[in-house]
Amino acid sequence: MTPLDLWYLPPGLSALIPRPLLPILGEGEIDPRDPGAEGGLRRLAVSPELVCAAVAALDGAAPRLRNMPVCEIVAAIDRALACWREPGDPGRAALLEHGPALTGYSRETLAYAIDHMLPEFGEHGLRRLLTAELGDPAALDGFVTSENGPRHMARGPGRQVHVFAGTVPTVPVFSLICGLLLKSPVLAKPSSHDPLIPAVFAQLLARVEPRLAGALAVLPWSGGDEPLEREALAGAGAVIVYGSAETVATYRAMTPATTRFVGYGHALSVAAIAREALTAGAATETARRLAWDVALFDQRGCLSPQFALLERGGETAPEAFCELLGAELDGLRSRLPRGPLDAAGHARVRAVREAVRFRAAVEPGVRLWESAGSTDWTVLLLPRLDPGSGGEHRAIAVVPADDLAAALPAACAGLSISCIGLAATPQRTRTLEPVLSRLATRICPLGRMQEPPITWRHDGRPNLSDLTTWVEIEGG
C-alpha cells in the first residue's frame, strides 16, 4: 500500500516538503529507517516558509475557484463523499484502518459516520443548506434578480483558516465543505487528536475534481508557534476555530480586527426525560435512545449528553430506568464499540466509579451500574449533579427531578449548553418551550442529539450567511 500522508498541499509545492519525512510508528506502520516504506503514515514538519508558500498557492487558486459554478462544487463534493462509501476506496480503507489509533474512535463508529452521517453533506443536503441560508444558490456565481428588489449577489470572505479540535469526525469535513461552498480557499490546521480525516478528505477531493486541488491545504502544526501562525493568519478573510475556550481566545487575540472570526468553544449537551416517556410501554425505547446519544462519539462532542434529568412520577422508577439504560449500553458494546482508551482514560473511569461506590455506601439515592470486566460503560444514579460525575467515556449520570421546568434552569446554570435532547410528548414539549429556548440553541428528540440536520445553526449561528457579503445593484 502507498504511504499515507497526514497533510495535503496544493499542487506544485512538493519540492518544499522537507526530507526525510517524519514517521508515525506503530504496528504495521513504517520503519524509521525507511520513511517511504509501503503501508505507513507520514507526518510533516511544518515551517513558516511552508505555510507562506501554501497561503500563496491558495491565493493563486482563488480566481479559479470563484469562476467555478457552485453547482459544480456541490457535485464534486457529492462524488467525493460517495467514494468513501465504496468498499474498495483507498480513502475509506485508510480511515477505517488507521482511524481508531489516530482519532480514538472505533472502526464501527467511523464507518457509521461515513455511511450514515456524511451523506447528509451530499448534493441534496448542500442544496437545502444553500437555499435555507442564501435563497438562490446562483447568487454565489453572479447577480440574480429578486422579486421587487435590486439585483444581488453573495460573496465569500476570501481565504479562510480553519483550526480543528479532535472531537466529532464529521465536523472538519463539514467545515471544509462550507468554505468551498463560499468559494473560499481554506488552510486547515487539524487537531493532533485527529490528523487523519481533514487530510484524507482533501486528498480525495483533489482526486475526484482536479479543479479543486488547489483550493485546500491541510498542515499539522503545534499550537502556540507564533511565527508560523502569523503566516497562516496574514491576509485571511475569515478564521474559524473549534476548541477550548482558551484556544478560541488565543486565536481571537491573534486575528486582525478586520478579519471575520467565528469561534466554537467548549459546550455540552443535556438529556431531559419527562415522566410521560417513562410509561411501561415507552421506557425501554427511551433508554435505547439515550444510550445511542451517549455511545455515539463516546461523549466527546458538544452534542453529547453529559448528564440526564429524569422526571419523577412516571411508571418506571429511576432505578428501573437506569437498569434499562445499562442493558442498552451493554448491547452497543459489540454493535458500536467504544474507541480505544489509554491507561489514563481507564483510570478516570475507575476513579468515577470508586467515588460513586463510596457515596452509595453512605448516601441514600446513589447507585452504580457498570459493564462487567471493563470500563466500557457506566450509569450513575445521583440525587444531585456533582462536578466530575461522569460525562466522558460513556459514563452518564442520571439525576431524578420533581419537575423538568424547574430543574432544567438550575441544572444548566453557568454551563454553555449546546443541545437539549428531549423525551416528551408534543403537548408537553410546547409547555416547556419557554424554558428550553433560554437554555440552548438546539432542542431535538432524544436519540437524535448527535445527528443534527445540515441546516442546524451551530451555537445559533448560520454556517454560510455569517461569512457572506452581499452586493446589490439598484435600478435607475
LUMSEMI-812941 format. One line per field, with one value per residue (C-alpha): x, y, z; residue in three letters. Coordinates in nm, 4 decimals. Each point is the difference from the previous one (the first is absolute). Layout:
N
xx <- c(X/...);
yy <- c(Y/...);
zz <- c(Z/...);
resn <- c(ALA/...);
***
This chain:
476
xx <- c(0.0000/0.1190/0.1047/-0.2728/0.0916/-0.1599/-0.0049/-0.1066/0.1664/-0.1221/0.1690/0.3457/0.1297/0.1457/0.3538/-0.0438/-0.0777/0.2951/0.1844/0.0049/-0.3649/-0.0861/-0.1501/-0.2821/0.0931/-0.2282/-0.0894/-0.0050/0.1288/0.3257/0.3513/0.1874/0.2916/-0.2269/-0.2536/-0.1171/-0.0858/-0.3308/-0.3076/0.1112/-0.1137/0.2153/-0.0205/0.1600/0.2234/-0.1770/0.2027/-0.1069/0.1480/-0.2182/-0.3108/0.0879/0.0323/-0.3303/-0.1761/0.1392/-0.1172/-0.3495/-0.0202/0.1105/-0.2790/-0.2682/-0.0935/-0.0501/-0.2175/-0.2085/-0.0645/-0.1161/-0.3824/-0.1209/-0.2091/0.3205/0.1690/-0.3005/0.0128/0.3711/-0.0535/-0.2850/0.2217/0.2805/-0.2197/-0.1536/0.3510/0.0450/-0.3079/0.1531/0.1552/0.3144/0.0736/0.3559/-0.1118/-0.2647/0.2548/0.2409/-0.2655/-0.1152/0.3498/0.1828/-0.2947/-0.0385/0.3611/0.0099/-0.3496/-0.0870/-0.3216/-0.0801/-0.0082/-0.3771/-0.0544/0.2041/-0.1900/-0.3314/0.1145/0.1103/-0.3025/-0.2858/0.1020/0.2234/-0.2656/-0.1922/0.2792/-0.0641/-0.1698/-0.3540/0.1047/0.2320/-0.2723/-0.2315/0.2695/0.0729/-0.3675/-0.0755/0.2811/0.0413/-0.3276/0.1183/0.3370/0.0724/0.0637/0.3458/0.0712/-0.1176/-0.2873/-0.3509/-0.3320/-0.2323/-0.3675/-0.0557/0.3596/0.3455/0.2160/0.2365/0.2839/0.1731/0.3750/0.2078/0.2666/0.2986/0.2623/-0.1006/0.1991/-0.1650/0.1365/-0.1511/-0.0455/0.0145/-0.3643/-0.2632/0.1483/-0.2685/0.0756/0.3191/-0.1564/-0.3042/0.2142/0.2176/-0.3113/-0.1491/0.3181/-0.0107/-0.3695/0.0904/0.2804/0.2620/0.3338/0.0627/0.3159/-0.0859/0.1850/-0.1157/-0.0054/0.2788/-0.2834/-0.1230/0.2690/-0.1563/-0.3484/0.0660/0.3054/-0.1742/-0.3017/0.2199/0.1901/-0.3267/-0.1513/0.3099/-0.0197/-0.3699/0.0069/0.3429/-0.1415/-0.0292/0.3498/0.1413/-0.2836/0.1028/0.3148/0.0176/0.3101/0.0462/0.1931/0.0137/-0.2086/0.1963/0.2581/-0.0456/0.2201/-0.1736/-0.3492/0.0641/0.0735/-0.3176/-0.2241/0.1558/-0.2453/-0.2706/-0.3567/-0.1446/0.1271/-0.2112/0.1214/-0.1299/0.1407/0.0167/-0.0893/0.3722/0.0751/-0.2791/0.1163/0.3608/-0.0865/-0.2495/0.2746/0.2360/-0.2551/0.0018/-0.3041/-0.1029/-0.0122/-0.3237/0.0343/-0.2255/0.0875/-0.1676/0.1169/-0.0773/-0.3667/-0.1942/-0.3455/-0.2648/-0.2717/-0.3382/-0.2538/-0.3601/-0.2082/-0.2268/0.3027/0.0364/-0.3193/0.0349/-0.0362/0.2366/0.2822/0.2065/-0.0096/0.0911/0.2976/0.1032/-0.0024/0.2025/0.2504/0.0542/0.0636/0.2475/0.1812/0.0336/0.3328/0.0625/-0.1225/0.2817/-0.2074/-0.1926/-0.3230/0.0786/-0.2185/0.2103/-0.2865/-0.3710/-0.2818/-0.2711/-0.3389/-0.1545/-0.3590/0.0224/-0.0936/0.3677/0.1980/0.3489/0.1714/-0.1914/0.0789/0.3718/-0.0181/-0.1548/0.2587/0.2866/-0.1426/-0.0260/0.3562/0.1183/-0.1702/0.1947/0.3376/0.0162/-0.2077/0.1675/0.3106/0.1591/0.3245/0.3339/0.0976/0.3451/0.0866/-0.0938/-0.3455/-0.0683/0.1250/-0.2420/-0.2964/0.1076/0.0458/-0.3550/-0.1353/0.1878/-0.1142/-0.3638/0.0427/0.1191/-0.2903/-0.2492/0.1144/-0.0794/-0.2516/-0.3578/-0.1022/0.3461/0.0382/0.2487/-0.0382/0.3105/0.1228/0.1312/0.3765/0.0597/-0.0403/-0.2216/-0.3011/-0.1122/-0.3407/-0.0135/-0.3207/0.0576/-0.2394/0.1758/0.2485/0.3585/0.3097/0.1960/-0.2951/0.0347/-0.0251/0.2728/0.0810/-0.3669/-0.0481/-0.3399/-0.1498/-0.3784/-0.1484/-0.3672/-0.2022/-0.3508/-0.0745/0.2005/-0.1052/0.1536/0.2927/0.1411/0.0940/0.1613/0.1960/0.1190/0.0928/0.3506/0.0407/0.0318/-0.2773/-0.0041/-0.2884/-0.2782/-0.1155/-0.3613/-0.2223/-0.3507/-0.3347/-0.0627/-0.2406/0.2514/0.2723/-0.2051/-0.0448/0.3765/0.0957/0.0316/0.2507/0.1869/0.0434/0.1949/0.2425/0.1174/0.0077/-0.1171/-0.2782/-0.0510/-0.1574/0.2059/0.1907/0.0851/0.2347/0.3160/-0.1513/-0.1258/-0.1460/0.2349/-0.1884/0.0784/0.1363/0.3012/-0.0163/-0.2928/0.2063/-0.0485/0.2766/0.0185/-0.1804/0.2041/0.3031/-0.1746/0.0125/-0.2934/0.0406/-0.3066/-0.0578/-0.2969/-0.1895/-0.0274);
yy <- c(0.0000/0.3532/0.2001/0.2296/0.3655/0.1719/0.3307/0.1456/0.2707/0.1644/-0.1277/0.1345/0.0159/-0.3498/0.1353/0.1915/-0.3092/-0.0603/-0.3307/-0.2400/-0.0118/-0.0752/-0.3440/-0.0827/-0.3333/-0.2818/-0.3526/-0.0402/0.3526/0.1249/-0.0636/0.3164/-0.1030/-0.0021/0.2873/-0.0936/-0.3584/-0.1327/-0.0050/0.2715/0.3361/0.3067/0.3321/0.3276/0.2471/0.3281/0.3217/0.3632/-0.0147/-0.2957/0.1737/0.3154/-0.2033/-0.1788/0.3317/0.1415/-0.3084/0.0272/0.3670/-0.0881/-0.2573/0.2420/0.1453/-0.3500/-0.0942/0.3161/-0.0829/-0.3547/-0.0200/-0.0904/-0.2849/-0.1603/0.0407/-0.1693/-0.2831/-0.0563/-0.0196/-0.2447/-0.2239/0.0114/-0.1035/-0.2755/-0.1402/-0.0453/-0.2229/-0.2363/-0.3080/0.0098/0.3725/0.0633/0.2990/-0.2076/-0.2745/0.2524/0.1469/-0.3374/-0.1474/0.2902/0.1963/-0.1816/0.0649/0.3579/0.1251/-0.2090/-0.1285/-0.3612/-0.1279/-0.0489/0.3605/0.1356/-0.2228/0.1288/0.3612/-0.0707/-0.2044/0.1648/0.3545/0.1319/-0.0695/0.2908/0.2193/-0.1291/0.1843/-0.0090/0.1226/0.2712/0.1390/0.0165/0.1795/0.2507/0.0732/0.0333/0.2488/0.1845/-0.0432/-0.0542/-0.1851/0.1604/0.3247/-0.1419/-0.0059/0.3504/0.2438/-0.1422/0.1795/0.0001/0.0850/0.3711/0.0501/0.0860/-0.2541/-0.1526/-0.2452/-0.1710/0.0164/-0.2171/0.1468/-0.1234/-0.2337/-0.1635/-0.1575/-0.2898/-0.1281/-0.3339/-0.1812/-0.3772/-0.0591/-0.1240/-0.1284/0.1568/0.3549/0.0702/-0.1449/0.2268/0.3021/-0.0460/-0.0502/0.3277/0.1825/-0.1438/0.0848/0.3653/-0.0403/0.0613/-0.1819/-0.1511/-0.0538/-0.2584/-0.0859/-0.3450/-0.1022/-0.2208/-0.2268/-0.0380/0.0717/-0.2488/0.1016/0.3547/-0.1177/-0.3023/0.2114/0.2573/-0.2752/-0.1631/0.3239/0.0756/-0.3463/0.0320/0.3586/0.1340/0.3534/-0.0022/-0.1394/0.3451/0.1151/-0.1822/-0.0342/-0.2139/0.0599/-0.1414/0.2184/0.0395/0.2846/0.2874/0.0304/0.3744/0.0604/-0.2833/0.1058/0.3609/-0.1274/-0.2089/0.2863/0.2752/0.1190/-0.2502/0.1118/-0.2226/-0.2122/-0.2857/-0.1655/-0.3076/-0.0821/0.0953/0.3472/0.0646/-0.1052/0.2169/0.2998/-0.0455/-0.0002/0.2821/0.2161/-0.0845/0.0626/0.3506/0.2087/0.0255/-0.3797/-0.1816/-0.2359/-0.2861/-0.1961/-0.3182/-0.0462/-0.2634/-0.0930/-0.2999/-0.1493/-0.1386/-0.2636/0.0806/-0.2804/0.0832/-0.2365/-0.0848/-0.1536/-0.2428/-0.2005/-0.3775/-0.0045/0.2924/-0.0312/-0.2557/0.2095/0.3109/-0.1831/-0.1210/0.3534/0.1398/-0.2847/0.0789/0.3683/-0.0947/-0.2646/0.1731/0.1897/-0.1071/0.3294/0.1931/0.2528/0.3093/-0.1856/-0.2922/-0.0217/0.0461/-0.0735/-0.0821/0.1512/-0.2571/0.1280/-0.1867/-0.1223/-0.2276/-0.3647/-0.0949/0.0952/0.1519/-0.3218/-0.2086/0.2494/-0.0121/-0.3782/0.0308/0.2585/-0.2244/-0.2900/0.2192/0.1282/-0.3569/-0.0977/0.2709/-0.1375/-0.2268/0.2007/0.3347/-0.0649/0.2803/0.1323/-0.1110/0.1568/0.0539/-0.0845/0.3467/-0.0281/-0.3324/0.1454/0.2940/-0.2318/-0.2181/0.3074/0.1176/-0.3445/-0.0287/0.3444/-0.0903/-0.3412/0.1726/0.2452/-0.2817/-0.1566/0.3104/0.2079/-0.0996/0.0195/-0.0702/-0.3109/-0.1297/-0.2270/-0.0949/-0.2232/-0.3307/-0.0374/0.3227/0.3772/-0.0048/0.1715/0.1390/0.1179/0.2127/0.0766/0.3155/0.2101/0.3147/0.0884/0.0258/0.1142/-0.2946/-0.2399/-0.1718/0.1823/-0.1827/-0.3467/-0.1049/0.0814/0.1675/0.1461/-0.0290/0.2567/-0.0273/0.3230/0.0800/0.2355/0.0576/0.3618/0.0846/-0.2420/0.0853/0.3650/-0.0990/-0.2880/0.2066/0.3130/0.1175/-0.2604/0.0625/-0.2262/-0.0846/-0.2471/-0.1442/-0.3454/-0.0227/-0.3020/0.1433/0.0129/0.2822/0.1644/-0.0097/0.1256/0.3103/0.0721/-0.0308/0.2175/0.3286/-0.1648/-0.1956/0.2999/0.1872/-0.2827/-0.1385/0.0803/-0.3459/-0.2134/-0.3379/-0.3390/-0.2306/-0.2425/0.2686/0.2167/-0.0995/0.0238/0.3527/0.0987/0.1708/0.3268/0.0009/0.3342/-0.0923/0.1960/0.1871/0.1415/-0.0737/-0.1927/0.1950/0.3314/0.0992/0.0260/0.1397/0.3526/0.1079/0.2304/0.1720/0.1900/0.2334/0.0901/0.3548);
zz <- c(0.0000/-0.0761/0.3088/0.1281/0.0532/0.2984/-0.1810/-0.3322/-0.2075/-0.3203/-0.3167/-0.0748/0.3579/0.0329/-0.0418/0.3264/0.2064/0.2325/-0.0209/0.1654/0.0984/0.3604/0.0578/0.2374/0.1457/0.0983/-0.0887/-0.3762/-0.0605/-0.1426/0.1124/0.1141/-0.2226/-0.3067/0.0064/-0.3479/0.0902/-0.1220/0.2192/0.2397/0.1259/-0.0457/0.1749/-0.0936/0.1807/-0.0798/-0.0221/-0.0427/-0.3507/-0.0924/0.1369/-0.1942/-0.3215/0.0653/0.0612/-0.3245/-0.1909/0.1508/-0.0911/-0.3527/-0.0260/0.1230/-0.3450/-0.1434/0.2943/-0.0352/-0.3669/0.0742/0.0168/0.3471/-0.1414/-0.1294/0.3382/0.1608/-0.2545/0.0644/0.3764/-0.0559/-0.2148/0.2539/0.2924/-0.2133/-0.0551/0.3743/0.0030/-0.2568/0.1679/-0.2150/0.0278/0.1283/0.2070/0.1745/0.0622/0.1516/0.2281/0.1277/0.0318/0.1616/0.1404/0.3336/0.1005/-0.1301/0.0933/0.3048/-0.1593/-0.0734/-0.3562/0.0326/0.1111/-0.2905/-0.2437/0.1377/-0.0485/-0.3586/-0.1044/0.1913/0.0931/-0.2775/-0.2687/0.1574/-0.1440/-0.3521/-0.2846/0.1366/0.3441/-0.1287/-0.2243/0.3022/0.1986/-0.2762/-0.0566/0.3714/0.0619/-0.3292/-0.1863/-0.3553/-0.0053/-0.3389/0.1907/0.0737/-0.3742/-0.0900/0.0215/0.0218/-0.0135/0.2999/-0.0083/0.0669/0.0990/-0.1368/-0.1778/0.2505/0.0399/0.2922/0.0491/0.2306/0.2286/-0.2000/0.1408/0.3266/0.2826/0.1856/0.3316/0.1025/0.3289/0.0224/0.0849/-0.2469/-0.3294/-0.2189/0.1197/-0.2018/-0.3151/0.0295/0.0865/-0.3100/-0.2124/0.1229/-0.0959/-0.3510/-0.0423/0.0589/-0.2562/0.2674/-0.0109/0.3435/0.2023/0.2668/0.3189/0.1116/0.3629/0.1281/0.1166/-0.3593/-0.2593/-0.2398/-0.1158/-0.1337/-0.1936/-0.1530/-0.0972/-0.1765/-0.1821/-0.1058/-0.1282/-0.2058/-0.1536/-0.0839/-0.1286/-0.1071/-0.0254/0.3816/0.0567/0.0701/0.2263/0.3200/0.2083/0.3144/0.2105/0.3510/0.2407/0.3754/0.1369/0.1465/-0.2781/-0.0443/-0.3079/-0.1805/0.1053/-0.1024/-0.3507/0.0039/0.1114/-0.2123/-0.2635/0.0930/-0.0592/0.2718/0.2879/0.1386/0.3205/0.1821/0.3418/0.3633/0.1211/0.0393/-0.3579/-0.1378/0.2051/-0.1129/-0.3695/0.0423/0.1497/-0.2887/-0.2747/-0.1534/0.0895/-0.3645/-0.0431/0.0677/0.2943/0.1059/0.3126/0.1188/0.3582/0.2574/0.0300/0.1210/-0.0344/0.2317/-0.0217/0.1527/0.0485/0.0901/0.2107/-0.2947/-0.1778/0.2916/-0.0400/0.0054/-0.3777/-0.0736/0.2541/-0.1917/-0.3173/0.1995/0.1492/-0.3463/-0.1366/0.2895/-0.0279/-0.3689/0.0726/0.2736/-0.2054/-0.3376/0.0103/0.3607/0.1526/-0.1681/-0.1960/0.0996/-0.0857/0.2301/0.3130/0.3115/0.2375/-0.0109/0.2042/0.0691/0.1084/0.2923/-0.0071/-0.3030/0.0013/-0.0140/0.3097/-0.0352/0.1157/-0.2535/-0.2777/0.0817/-0.0227/-0.3463/-0.1031/0.1092/-0.2012/-0.3115/0.0396/0.0454/-0.3236/-0.1854/0.1115/-0.3052/-0.2504/0.0724/0.2132/0.1940/-0.1381/0.1451/0.3335/0.1412/0.3589/0.1208/-0.1576/0.1672/0.3289/-0.0205/-0.0511/0.2927/0.2189/-0.0744/0.0762/0.3288/0.1130/-0.0687/0.1619/0.3157/-0.0083/-0.0522/0.3270/0.2017/-0.1997/-0.0859/-0.3645/-0.1452/-0.2205/-0.2539/-0.3057/-0.1982/-0.2805/0.1266/-0.0170/-0.1941/0.0085/-0.3097/0.1582/0.3331/0.1231/0.3150/0.1884/0.2025/0.2104/-0.1259/-0.2727/0.1198/-0.1925/-0.1312/0.0080/-0.3353/-0.3290/-0.1920/-0.1335/0.0116/0.3682/0.0406/0.3167/0.0394/0.2389/0.1052/0.0100/0.1198/-0.2898/-0.3186/-0.0403/0.3383/-0.0090/-0.3423/0.0731/0.3289/-0.1530/-0.2979/0.1963/-0.0881/-0.2757/-0.3736/-0.1291/-0.3687/-0.0229/0.2138/-0.1036/0.1104/0.0557/0.0368/-0.1740/-0.2505/0.2427/0.2848/-0.2288/-0.0745/0.3694/0.0502/-0.2984/0.1957/0.2356/-0.2663/-0.2300/0.2686/0.0683/-0.3367/-0.3706/-0.1096/0.1451/-0.1652/0.0690/0.2173/-0.2204/-0.2574/0.2043/-0.1881/-0.3499/-0.0648/-0.3372/-0.2413/0.0495/0.3739/0.1142/0.2085/0.3271/-0.1548/-0.2865/-0.3715/-0.1715/-0.3280/0.0232/0.3085/-0.2296/-0.3057/-0.1366/-0.2150/-0.2994/-0.1469/-0.3223/0.0097/-0.3122/-0.1292);
resn <- c(MET/THR/PRO/LEU/ASP/LEU/TRP/TYR/LEU/PRO/PRO/GLY/LEU/SER/ALA/LEU/ILE/PRO/ARG/PRO/LEU/LEU/PRO/ILE/LEU/GLY/GLU/GLY/GLU/ILE/ASP/PRO/ARG/ASP/PRO/GLY/ALA/GLU/GLY/GLY/LEU/ARG/ARG/LEU/ALA/VAL/SER/PRO/GLU/LEU/VAL/CYS/ALA/ALA/VAL/ALA/ALA/LEU/ASP/GLY/ALA/ALA/PRO/ARG/LEU/ARG/ASN/MET/PRO/VAL/CYS/GLU/ILE/VAL/ALA/ALA/ILE/ASP/ARG/ALA/LEU/ALA/CYS/TRP/ARG/GLU/PRO/GLY/ASP/PRO/GLY/ARG/ALA/ALA/LEU/LEU/GLU/HIS/GLY/PRO/ALA/LEU/THR/GLY/TYR/SER/ARG/GLU/THR/LEU/ALA/TYR/ALA/ILE/ASP/HIS/MET/LEU/PRO/GLU/PHE/GLY/GLU/HIS/GLY/LEU/ARG/ARG/LEU/LEU/THR/ALA/GLU/LEU/GLY/ASP/PRO/ALA/ALA/LEU/ASP/GLY/PHE/VAL/THR/SER/GLU/ASN/GLY/PRO/ARG/HIS/MET/ALA/ARG/GLY/PRO/GLY/ARG/GLN/VAL/HIS/VAL/PHE/ALA/GLY/THR/VAL/PRO/THR/VAL/PRO/VAL/PHE/SER/LEU/ILE/CYS/GLY/LEU/LEU/LEU/LYS/SER/PRO/VAL/LEU/ALA/LYS/PRO/SER/SER/HIS/ASP/PRO/LEU/ILE/PRO/ALA/VAL/PHE/ALA/GLN/LEU/LEU/ALA/ARG/VAL/GLU/PRO/ARG/LEU/ALA/GLY/ALA/LEU/ALA/VAL/LEU/PRO/TRP/SER/GLY/GLY/ASP/GLU/PRO/LEU/GLU/ARG/GLU/ALA/LEU/ALA/GLY/ALA/GLY/ALA/VAL/ILE/VAL/TYR/GLY/SER/ALA/GLU/THR/VAL/ALA/THR/TYR/ARG/ALA/MET/THR/PRO/ALA/THR/THR/ARG/PHE/VAL/GLY/TYR/GLY/HIS/ALA/LEU/SER/VAL/ALA/ALA/ILE/ALA/ARG/GLU/ALA/LEU/THR/ALA/GLY/ALA/ALA/THR/GLU/THR/ALA/ARG/ARG/LEU/ALA/TRP/ASP/VAL/ALA/LEU/PHE/ASP/GLN/ARG/GLY/CYS/LEU/SER/PRO/GLN/PHE/ALA/LEU/LEU/GLU/ARG/GLY/GLY/GLU/THR/ALA/PRO/GLU/ALA/PHE/CYS/GLU/LEU/LEU/GLY/ALA/GLU/LEU/ASP/GLY/LEU/ARG/SER/ARG/LEU/PRO/ARG/GLY/PRO/LEU/ASP/ALA/ALA/GLY/HIS/ALA/ARG/VAL/ARG/ALA/VAL/ARG/GLU/ALA/VAL/ARG/PHE/ARG/ALA/ALA/VAL/GLU/PRO/GLY/VAL/ARG/LEU/TRP/GLU/SER/ALA/GLY/SER/THR/ASP/TRP/THR/VAL/LEU/LEU/LEU/PRO/ARG/LEU/ASP/PRO/GLY/SER/GLY/GLY/GLU/HIS/ARG/ALA/ILE/ALA/VAL/VAL/PRO/ALA/ASP/ASP/LEU/ALA/ALA/ALA/LEU/PRO/ALA/ALA/CYS/ALA/GLY/LEU/SER/ILE/SER/CYS/ILE/GLY/LEU/ALA/ALA/THR/PRO/GLN/ARG/THR/ARG/THR/LEU/GLU/PRO/VAL/LEU/SER/ARG/LEU/ALA/THR/ARG/ILE/CYS/PRO/LEU/GLY/ARG/MET/GLN/GLU/PRO/PRO/ILE/THR/TRP/ARG/HIS/ASP/GLY/ARG/PRO/ASN/LEU/SER/ASP/LEU/THR/THR/TRP/VAL/GLU/ILE/GLU/GLY/GLY);
***
